[in-house]
Amino acid sequence: MLTAVIKKNDTQAKWLIGIFSFVVFTVIIILSNFKLNLNLGFNVHIFATFNAIINTIIAILLVVALIAVKSKKYTLHKNLMLLALVLSILFLVSYIAHHLLAGETKFGGTGAIKVIYLIILFTHIFLAAIILPFILFTAYRALTAEFPLHKKIARYTWPLWMYVAVTGPIVYLFISPYYQ
């Protein structure tokens, strides 16, 4: 097994993770009500494409990291998961940029396809909104070398994060034809 990277301090971790998660959620909610009218000289929907690519890479990293940990390749698992976290931060910045610059896009499909889209979209949004503190607590338990607790939380965090990472690009595929 690996050694602790950070010193355990559950009280401080709970506060930091809680505050960070709340701030990120609040910023996304507040900024979703704004649109900047800037002409950047390129199609701002490139950010959405970039986001779908990042989410796809994160999904692949999650699968490979799961295989690595099942194969007892703990250092590889750790590095893959840290890369997934870094890419998630990059995703967040790009996501905010896209929504600030592009505004809202309405889905133009109808009938059953619209129902399918809305189910995927709403479950994606809901889980994306709540997954951050779970990801951070799971990472915290690993970084403090509390592997039994890490494993216990990861059994819930991994599939939720995977769902968010996979449904992000699916939502993009549904909505991208309606970008203007």
C-alpha positions as CSV (number, residue, x, y, z in Angstrom):
1,M,0.0,0.0,0.0
2,L,0.9,3.6,-0.4
3,T,1.8,6.0,2.4
4,A,-0.1,9.1,3.4
5,V,0.5,12.2,1.3
6,I,-1.3,14.6,3.7
7,K,-1.8,14.6,7.4
8,K,-5.2,13.5,8.6
9,N,-7.4,16.3,10.0
10,D,-11.0,15.3,9.5
11,T,-12.5,18.5,10.9
12,Q,-10.5,20.7,8.7
13,A,-11.1,18.5,5.7
14,K,-14.8,18.5,6.2
15,W,-14.9,22.3,6.4
16,L,-12.6,22.8,3.4
17,I,-14.4,20.3,1.2
18,G,-17.8,21.6,2.3
19,I,-16.9,25.2,1.7
20,F,-15.2,24.5,-1.6
21,S,-18.1,22.4,-2.8
22,F,-20.6,25.0,-1.8
23,V,-18.6,27.8,-3.5
24,V,-18.2,25.9,-6.7
25,F,-22.0,25.0,-6.8
26,T,-22.9,28.6,-6.0
27,V,-20.6,30.1,-8.6
28,I,-22.1,27.8,-11.3
29,I,-25.6,28.7,-10.3
30,I,-25.0,32.4,-10.2
31,L,-23.0,32.5,-13.4
32,S,-25.6,30.4,-15.3
33,N,-27.8,33.5,-15.1
34,F,-25.3,35.7,-17.0
35,K,-24.1,35.8,-20.6
36,L,-21.2,37.9,-21.7
37,N,-21.6,39.4,-25.2
38,L,-18.0,39.2,-26.4
39,N,-16.8,38.6,-29.9
40,L,-13.7,36.4,-29.3
41,G,-13.2,35.8,-33.0
42,F,-14.0,32.0,-32.7
43,N,-17.0,29.8,-32.1
44,V,-17.4,29.7,-28.3
45,H,-19.0,26.3,-28.6
46,I,-15.5,25.0,-28.9
47,F,-15.6,25.0,-25.1
48,A,-18.5,22.5,-25.2
49,T,-16.6,20.2,-27.5
50,F,-13.5,20.5,-25.3
51,N,-15.7,19.7,-22.2
52,A,-17.1,16.6,-24.0
53,I,-13.5,15.5,-24.8
54,I,-12.4,16.1,-21.2
55,N,-15.3,14.1,-19.8
56,T,-14.6,11.3,-22.2
57,I,-10.9,11.2,-21.1
58,I,-12.0,11.3,-17.4
59,A,-14.3,8.3,-18.1
60,I,-11.5,6.4,-19.6
61,L,-9.2,7.3,-16.7
62,L,-11.8,6.1,-14.2
63,V,-12.0,2.7,-16.0
64,V,-8.2,2.3,-16.3
65,A,-7.8,3.4,-12.6
66,L,-10.3,0.8,-11.5
67,I,-8.5,-1.9,-13.4
68,A,-5.2,-0.6,-11.9
69,V,-6.4,-0.8,-8.3
70,K,-8.0,-4.3,-8.9
71,S,-4.6,-5.3,-10.3
72,K,-2.9,-3.9,-7.1
73,K,-1.1,-1.3,-9.1
74,Y,-1.7,1.4,-6.5
75,T,0.7,4.0,-7.7
76,L,-0.7,3.9,-11.2
77,H,-4.2,4.1,-9.7
78,K,-3.3,7.1,-7.6
79,N,-1.7,8.9,-10.6
80,L,-4.7,8.2,-12.9
81,M,-7.1,9.5,-10.3
82,L,-5.1,12.6,-9.6
83,L,-5.0,13.2,-13.4
84,A,-8.8,12.8,-13.4
85,L,-9.1,15.4,-10.6
86,V,-6.9,17.9,-12.5
87,L,-8.9,17.3,-15.7
88,S,-12.1,17.9,-13.7
89,I,-10.8,21.3,-12.6
90,L,-9.9,22.1,-16.2
91,F,-13.4,21.0,-17.2
92,L,-15.0,23.2,-14.6
93,V,-13.2,26.3,-15.9
94,S,-14.1,25.5,-19.5
95,Y,-17.7,24.7,-18.5
96,I,-18.1,28.1,-16.8
97,A,-16.4,29.9,-19.8
98,H,-18.8,28.1,-22.2
99,H,-21.9,29.1,-20.3
100,L,-20.8,32.7,-19.8
101,L,-19.9,33.1,-23.4
102,A,-22.5,31.0,-25.2
103,G,-25.5,31.2,-22.9
104,E,-28.3,28.6,-23.0
105,T,-29.0,26.4,-25.9
106,K,-32.5,24.9,-26.3
107,F,-32.8,21.2,-27.4
108,G,-34.8,21.1,-30.6
109,G,-35.8,17.5,-30.7
110,T,-39.3,16.3,-30.0
111,G,-41.2,13.2,-28.9
112,A,-39.4,10.2,-27.4
113,I,-35.9,11.6,-28.2
114,K,-36.6,14.7,-26.2
115,V,-37.8,12.6,-23.2
116,I,-34.6,10.5,-23.4
117,Y,-32.5,13.7,-23.7
118,L,-34.3,15.3,-20.7
119,I,-33.9,12.2,-18.5
120,I,-30.2,12.0,-19.3
121,L,-29.8,15.7,-18.9
122,F,-31.6,16.0,-15.5
123,T,-29.8,13.0,-14.0
124,H,-26.5,14.3,-15.3
125,I,-27.1,17.8,-13.8
126,F,-28.3,16.4,-10.5
127,L,-25.4,14.0,-10.0
128,A,-22.9,16.6,-11.3
129,A,-24.2,19.0,-8.7
130,I,-23.7,16.6,-5.8
131,I,-20.7,14.5,-6.8
132,L,-17.9,17.0,-6.0
133,P,-17.8,16.6,-2.2
134,F,-17.9,12.8,-2.6
135,I,-15.0,12.9,-5.0
136,L,-13.1,15.1,-2.6
137,F,-13.8,13.0,0.5
138,T,-12.8,9.9,-1.4
139,A,-9.5,11.5,-2.5
140,Y,-9.0,12.8,1.0
141,R,-9.3,9.3,2.5
142,A,-6.8,8.0,-0.1
143,L,-4.3,10.8,0.5
144,T,-4.4,10.2,4.2
145,A,-3.8,6.5,3.6
146,E,-7.2,5.5,5.1
147,F,-7.7,2.8,2.5
148,P,-10.5,0.9,4.0
149,L,-12.6,4.1,4.3
150,H,-11.4,5.2,0.8
151,K,-12.6,1.9,-0.6
152,K,-15.9,2.1,1.2
153,I,-16.7,5.6,-0.2
154,A,-15.2,4.9,-3.6
155,R,-17.8,2.1,-4.1
156,Y,-20.4,4.8,-4.3
157,T,-18.3,7.7,-5.7
158,W,-16.8,5.8,-8.7
159,P,-20.1,4.8,-10.4
160,L,-21.6,8.2,-9.8
161,W,-18.6,10.0,-11.2
162,M,-18.5,7.6,-14.1
163,Y,-22.1,8.2,-14.9
164,V,-21.5,12.0,-14.9
165,A,-18.4,11.6,-17.0
166,V,-20.2,9.4,-19.6
167,T,-23.5,11.3,-19.7
168,G,-21.7,14.6,-20.2
169,P,-20.5,13.7,-23.8
170,I,-23.9,12.1,-24.5
171,V,-25.7,15.4,-23.5
172,Y,-23.2,17.2,-25.8
173,L,-24.0,14.9,-28.7
174,F,-27.7,15.5,-28.2
175,I,-27.4,19.3,-27.9
176,S,-24.6,20.2,-30.3
177,P,-26.7,20.2,-33.5
178,Y,-28.6,23.1,-31.9
179,Y,-25.6,25.3,-31.2
180,Q,-25.8,28.5,-33.2
